[in-house]
Amino acid sequence: MSFGEQLPIVFSALNTGFLQTMRLFLITLVGALPLGMLLAIGEMSRFRLLRTIIKTVVWIIRGSPLMIQLLIIFYFPGLVFNTPLWGSGESGRLAAASVAFIINYACYFCEIFRGGIQSIPVGQEEAGLVLGMKPTQIFFRVKLLQVIKAILPPISNEIITLVKDTSLARIIALQEIIWAGQAFMKGSRGISGVIWPLFFTGVYYLAFTGILTLLFGRLEKKLSFFR
């Protein structure tokens, strides 16, 4: 099969794999951002037991490789309890990968949110209370945009890292874009022994991260009035 004949087959497979990568990326963001905020609020709670539990969980998740977490979440229910929670299909693998990624990234977002909230001077809240504002009004009208400004650089860095980390899901045979590109080395759709599709997977990642970098750069400029 000539290169010209291989090209549309390869790009069809890569497009399918990239859609799976995008699904995992978006599901992780939708789940991890609010969960990370909840964990941050819990970590700053007045209840010592709650703070200790959350800090311990965050320490364990941040201190262990995401790949191990993927393997445990996917295989543990079936091997230990003889209950194949996720099933063997692609949708089950996506569900398991999504749970692992959401938990992992929520713990990283938690620390970013906590640091951003605690970076706001206490005097601003005290001034708001003196002016007769309620705590919720102080948070949303005074502190929120400042918190967003403070956490935007580390959050954007984590989100760009997430784009690349989605490739780890192939450890549980999720057919994301690198899985699709690597398959042509072993034999896929009548093509085998070719490595060049893997280089094109890098182009997909570069384009996606480039778009995200531009978007975050524009957002930082809009929030520059807090300097």
Secondary structure, 3 states (H helix, E strand, C coil): CCHHHHHHHHHHHHHHHHHHHHHHHHHHHHHHHHHHHHHHHHHCCCCHHHHHHHHHHHHHHHHCCHHHHHHHHHHHHHHHHCCCCCCCCHHHHHHHHHHHHHHHHHHHHHHHHHHHHHCCCHHHHHHHHHCCCCHHHHHHHHHHHHHHHHHHHHHHHHHHHHHHHHHHHHHHCCCCHHHHHHHHHHCECCECCCCHHHHHHHHHHHHHHHHHHHHHHHHHHHCHHHC
